[in-house]
């Protein structure tokens, strides 16, 4: 897996080297990626985001986090569950 951050912007490009499928993460997607550290659950990530994005609709945010984790899983970049999420391949 290769990760290319863009400094000064909320943008990050990641690439699963085995699959060769790049994924560009913007804004909150990049923020979620940074929270996937092998110790946080999906619930932990959601709590962290709701503390940062005050006033956001918690239900909508939970759905977006779940959908994003599913997308990462489809790209072979993470596994989503309410158990600690494994380290993203680096």
Helices and strands as residue ranges (DSSP letters): E 2-6, E 11-16, E 21-26, H 28-35, H 42-52, H 58-74
